[in-house]
Amino acid sequence: MRVKERVITKPSMSKRRQKLGDEAAVHKRILDAAFAAFMKSGYATASTLEIATRARVSKRELYALVGNKQEMLIACISERAKRLDVPADLPALRDREVLAQVLVSFGSKFVREVSDPTVIAVFRLAIAEAVQAPEVARTLNSIGRGTSRAALRRIMAEAEASGLLTGRPAELAEQFAGLLWRDLMVSLLLGVAERPNPREIARRARDAAAAFLQLHPLPAGFGPMNP
């Protein structure tokens, strides 16, 4: 009697892609549910059961795809923070005109992303939970604010290396950020100002770049023979 051989086939590429796509969709649903729960109940009070119920998944699936509550918080903030990184194709900073363009471009994106109502809600959450759940503020500071600060320091470091600026990149970055934001962030957190529109954001970035470069004139000796 011949025994039929059992043929084992690997999942097709399309099925694997579908599975990955399904997991990505569920992952996003979990993060959306986690954020909604944090906003409604507070980070310390929100439970993984509440998040799983909102996301329409089991707690086992929730832990498998994202992790515990703190990992959900980190994922929520990290996803937004990615938008504030310096693009890989950052133009070479050969002259002050290019530096000004880069500062305006980054400054516009910085204000646009951080002034988003969702981001402002996270900052308010961090302030409200500062005593009960200080990890919210720590995560926001290290991942959210840390990404934007690092990106701006990189721009300043490249400008300093090219001879376009003098000074410590960290201090230069802090100064530009101060000129860019002024008191807007506090006003947004207090709810006494509306999010600026695209035209206002662009003007704010241009004014900050112009004021910054005026404070830091071209170093002596820099010229066509010193690219």
N, C-alpha and C positions, 0 to 999 in steps of 0.2 A: 504493500500500500504506500503510495507516494504521499509524502507530507508537503502540503503546499507551503512554500516559503512566504514568510510574512515580509512584505515590503514596507520599509519605514522611509517615509519621505520627509525632508526638511520643510518647514513652513515656507511658503513662497514669499518672495520679497514684498509683494503687495500686502500680504497678511501681516508681515512684520511691521511694515510701515503703518498699517491701519491700527495695530496694537499700540505702537508708539504714539500715534496721533490721538488715540482714545485716552492713553495715560496722560498726555500733555493737557488734554481738555479737562480731565478730572483734576489734575494738579492745579490748573488755573481756577477751577471751581472751588477747590478747597481754600486757596489763598484768598479768593474773593469773599468766601464765607467767613474766613478767619478775620479778615479786615472788618467786615460788617459787624461781627460779634464784638471785636475789640472796641469799635466805635459806639456800639449800643450799650454794652455791659461794662466796658473797661477791661483792660488787659488782665488785671489780677482776678477779676470776677468771672470773666468768660471761661467756659469749660470746653474741653475737647468734645464732650457729648453735644453741646450746643452747636459747635462748629461742624461736627460730622452730620448733624441733623440738617443744618442749613445747606451743606454741600451735597446732601443725599448720598452719603457713603457710610460704610461701617467705620467704627473707630479703628479696627484693624487695618482697613484700607487707608485711612487717614495717616496712621503712623508709618505705614509702609511707603507711601508716596511722598510724604512731606516730613513727618517726624513729630516731635512734641510741640508744645505751644510756643516755646522760645524759638525753635527752628522755623515755625510758621512766621513769627514776627520778623526774624532775620531775612527769610525769603521774600516777604512783602516789601521790606525796605530795600533789599538788594536789587530787586527787580526794577524799582524806580531809580535807584542810584546808578544803574548801568547807563542811563541816558546822559549822565553828567560827566562821563569820561571824555578825555581828549581823543578825537578821531585819529586813527592810525595814519591817515594821509594828511596830517597837519603840514601846511606849507612851510618850507624853510624860511626862517626869520632872517632875511638878508638885509632888510632896511626897516626904518621906523614905520613906513607906510603899511608894509605887510604886518608888522607887529600891531599896529592900530586896528587893522582889519580883523586879525585874529582875536584881539581883545573884545572888539565889538561883537563878533560872532559868538564867542564863548559867553560873554556877558549877557547877551540876549537869550541864549539857551538856558543859562543859569537862572535868570529871573523867571523865564517862562515856565520852567519845570518846577522850581521851588514854590512859585506863587500859585501853583495848581491847588484848587480847594482840597483835593485828597491829601496832598503833602502837608498843607497847613493843618488839616485834621490830625495827621500823625504827630506834628509838633505839639498841638494842643493836648493830645493823648499823653505824650511824654511828660508834659508839664503836670497834668492832672494826676498821673501815676507816679510822680517823682518819689513819693514816700513809700507807697505800697509796693510798687514794682519798678525800682530804679533801673532795672535791666532794659526797660524801654528806652529811656534817655541814653543809656550807654550804647545801646545798639544803634540808635539814630545818629549819635555823635560819631561813632567809630566807622560805621558803614555809609550812612547817608551823607553827613557833612564831610566825613573823611574823604570820600570819593571826589567831591567838588574841590576841596582844598588841595588834594594831591594833583588834580588836573590843572589847577591854576598855578601851582608851584612848578609843574613841569614846563608850562609856557614861560614863566619867569626865568626858570633855570636856562632854558634854551636861548632866551633873549640876552641873558647875562653872559652866556658862553659865546654868543655871537658879537658881543661888544656893544649891544644896543642899550643895555641898562647896567647900572652898577648897584650893588647891594645884595643882601641875602634874599634868595627866592621866597622863603617863607614870609618874610616881612613885607616884601613887595606884593605878594599875593594877598596878604591880609589888608594891605592898604587899598589895593584895587577893589577888593570885595566891599570895604567900607564905603568907598566912593560910589560903588554901584548900588548898594542897598540903602544907604543912609538910614532913615527910620521906617522904611517900607515894611520890613518884616514884623516889627513890633505892631505897627498899625494893622497889618493883616491878622495877626494873632488876636488882637483886641477886637477885631471886627469893625474898626472905625474907618477902614479904607477898602475899596473894591480892588479886585485883581486888575492890574493895568492891561490895557488892550495891546495888541501887537505893535501898533505905532508908538504908543507910550513906552513900551519895553525897548524898542529899537532906539528911541531918543535917549532914554536913560543910559543905555549901554554906550552910545556915542559920547554923551556928556562925560561919563565916567572915564572912558578911554582918553578923551582929550585932556581932562583934568589931571589924570595920572601921568600922562606923557609930559605935560607942562611942568609937573612937579619933579620929573626926572628927565632933564634935558639930555641930549646926546652927549656921551662922555667925550672929553677933550681928546683930540687926536684921532677920533674915528672919522673916516672919510673913504673915498673911492679906493685908496690904496690899502685900506684895512677892512676887507669884506668880512 
